Amino acid sequence: MLLSGFELSLTYGGKKATVESVFQGSKVCANPGGGTFGPYQELYSAPAVEAKRDERLSSCRLARFRFGSENWELDSDDLPQSAFYDYLYGKALLENPELLAFATGFGCFTDLEYTPGKSDNCQAFSLALYVALKKNVDLKALLASHASFRKAALEEHFYSEQVRPGVGL
């Protein structure tokens, strides 16, 4: 339960928030008439379930994510939309090293709520990614910025079909 994106927290601006709340609050939506709306960073402090169900995001046509001063563009490379979630999840694991250490004792993970085609994010994949990377990669350097994460993800093919079958990337 503690490794769920609805429970696992990270720090932003000196405050704690769940991965899910930050993910939802970082969405920038395209306005059909032009322009964008969001992000809704006040959702960072909302309970994860409330942030996920926020009415303002119900008809969101995702344009990008904005976390802190960084924009995470969706169409600038070959990374799936879920990469932003994986990035946030990794930052949370860095702040909770005891949970990552605990997880390294397992050989596989499952996410009972994940439904391919309905959801892009899979916390089991996020966790498995960092458990595997922890053995050979400096996670602090990898997650120093979204640019360093994106670069490594592209170079190391974190999201190839061989790594994540059946997700339709």
C-alpha positions as CSV (number, residue, x, y, z in Angstrom):
1,M,0.0,0.0,0.0
2,L,2.8,2.4,0.8
3,L,4.2,2.0,-2.7
4,S,0.9,3.1,-4.3
5,G,1.0,6.4,-6.2
6,F,-2.0,7.3,-4.0
7,E,0.1,6.9,-0.8
8,L,3.8,7.5,-1.9
9,S,4.7,11.1,-1.4
10,L,7.3,13.5,-2.7
11,T,8.3,17.0,-1.7
12,Y,7.6,20.1,-3.7
13,G,8.2,23.6,-2.4
14,G,8.8,22.3,1.1
15,K,5.5,20.4,1.2
16,K,4.6,16.8,0.8
17,A,2.1,15.5,-1.8
18,T,1.2,12.1,-3.2
19,V,2.5,11.1,-6.6
20,E,-1.1,11.0,-7.9
21,S,-2.0,14.4,-6.6
22,V,1.2,16.0,-8.2
23,F,0.5,14.1,-11.5
24,Q,-3.1,15.4,-11.7
25,G,-2.2,18.9,-10.5
26,S,0.6,19.2,-13.1
27,K,-1.7,18.7,-16.1
28,V,-2.0,21.5,-18.6
29,C,-5.0,21.0,-20.9
30,A,-5.6,22.3,-24.4
31,N,-8.6,24.6,-24.8
32,P,-10.6,23.7,-27.9
33,G,-10.8,27.4,-28.8
34,G,-7.0,27.8,-28.5
35,G,-4.7,28.3,-25.6
36,T,-4.4,26.2,-22.5
37,F,-5.7,25.9,-18.9
38,G,-4.0,24.5,-15.9
39,P,-1.9,23.4,-14.2
40,Y,-3.9,23.2,-11.0
41,Q,-1.1,23.0,-8.5
42,E,-3.5,23.5,-5.6
43,L,-4.4,19.8,-6.3
44,Y,-1.0,18.9,-4.9
45,S,-2.3,19.3,-1.4
46,A,-5.6,17.5,-2.1
47,P,-6.1,13.8,-1.3
48,A,-5.1,11.7,-4.3
49,V,-8.6,10.4,-5.0
50,E,-10.0,14.0,-5.0
51,A,-7.2,15.2,-7.3
52,K,-7.9,12.4,-9.7
53,R,-11.6,13.1,-9.8
54,D,-11.3,16.9,-10.0
55,E,-14.0,18.1,-12.3
56,R,-11.8,20.6,-14.1
57,L,-9.7,17.7,-15.5
58,S,-12.7,15.5,-16.5
59,S,-12.6,16.8,-20.1
60,C,-8.9,17.6,-20.3
61,R,-7.3,17.1,-23.6
62,L,-3.7,16.9,-22.3
63,A,-1.3,19.4,-23.8
64,R,1.7,18.9,-21.5
65,F,2.6,18.8,-17.8
66,R,4.1,21.5,-15.7
67,F,6.0,20.7,-12.5
68,G,7.7,23.5,-10.7
69,S,9.3,25.6,-13.4
70,E,9.7,22.8,-15.9
71,N,7.3,22.0,-18.8
72,W,7.1,18.4,-19.8
73,E,6.1,18.5,-23.5
74,L,4.3,15.5,-24.8
75,D,5.2,15.6,-28.5
76,S,8.9,16.5,-28.4
77,D,10.2,12.9,-28.5
78,D,9.3,9.2,-28.5
79,L,8.4,8.9,-24.8
80,P,4.9,7.8,-23.8
81,Q,2.7,10.1,-21.7
82,S,3.3,7.7,-18.8
83,A,7.0,8.8,-18.6
84,F,6.0,11.9,-16.6
85,Y,4.3,9.7,-14.0
86,D,7.4,7.4,-13.9
87,Y,9.6,10.4,-13.3
88,L,7.4,11.6,-10.4
89,Y,7.3,8.1,-9.0
90,G,11.1,7.9,-9.1
91,K,11.5,11.2,-7.4
92,A,9.2,10.0,-4.6
93,L,11.2,6.8,-4.3
94,L,14.4,8.8,-3.9
95,E,12.8,10.5,-0.9
96,N,11.7,7.1,0.5
97,P,14.8,5.0,0.1
98,E,13.6,2.4,2.7
99,L,10.6,1.6,0.4
100,L,12.8,1.2,-2.6
101,A,15.2,-1.0,-0.6
102,F,12.2,-3.1,0.5
103,A,11.0,-3.5,-3.0
104,T,14.3,-4.8,-4.3
105,G,13.6,-8.0,-2.4
106,F,10.9,-8.9,-4.9
107,G,11.1,-10.1,-8.5
108,C,7.8,-8.9,-9.8
109,F,5.1,-6.4,-9.1
110,T,1.4,-6.0,-10.0
111,D,-1.0,-3.1,-10.2
112,L,-4.5,-4.4,-9.7
113,E,-6.1,-1.1,-10.8
114,Y,-4.1,-0.8,-14.0
115,T,-6.2,-1.4,-17.2
116,P,-4.3,-1.2,-20.5
117,G,-6.1,1.1,-22.9
118,K,-7.9,2.9,-20.0
119,S,-4.9,4.1,-18.1
120,D,-1.4,5.1,-19.3
121,N,0.2,4.9,-15.9
122,C,1.1,1.7,-14.2
123,Q,2.7,2.0,-10.7
124,A,3.9,-1.6,-10.9
125,F,5.9,-0.7,-14.1
126,S,7.2,2.5,-12.4
127,L,8.4,0.5,-9.4
128,A,9.9,-2.3,-11.5
129,L,11.8,0.3,-13.6
130,Y,13.5,1.8,-10.5
131,V,14.2,-1.5,-8.9
132,A,16.0,-2.6,-12.1
133,L,17.8,0.7,-12.6
134,K,18.9,0.9,-8.9
135,K,21.4,-1.9,-9.5
136,N,23.4,0.0,-12.2
137,V,22.3,3.7,-12.3
138,D,22.8,6.7,-10.0
139,L,19.1,7.4,-9.5
140,K,19.8,10.8,-8.0
141,A,21.6,11.9,-11.2
142,L,19.0,10.3,-13.4
143,L,16.2,12.2,-11.6
144,A,18.1,15.5,-11.2
145,S,15.8,17.0,-13.8
146,H,13.2,15.9,-16.2
147,A,15.8,16.5,-19.1
148,S,18.2,14.0,-17.6
149,F,15.4,11.5,-17.1
150,R,14.1,11.9,-20.7
151,K,17.6,11.6,-22.1
152,A,18.4,8.4,-20.3
153,A,14.9,7.0,-21.0
154,L,15.5,7.5,-24.8
155,E,19.1,6.3,-24.8
156,E,18.4,3.2,-22.7
157,H,15.0,2.4,-24.3
158,F,13.0,2.3,-21.0
159,Y,9.8,2.2,-23.0
160,S,10.6,-0.3,-25.8
161,E,7.9,-2.9,-26.6
162,Q,10.3,-5.6,-25.2
163,V,10.4,-3.9,-21.8
164,R,6.7,-3.1,-21.5
165,P,4.7,-5.5,-23.7
166,G,1.0,-5.2,-24.1
167,V,0.7,-1.5,-23.1
168,G,0.5,-0.2,-26.7
169,L,3.3,2.3,-26.6
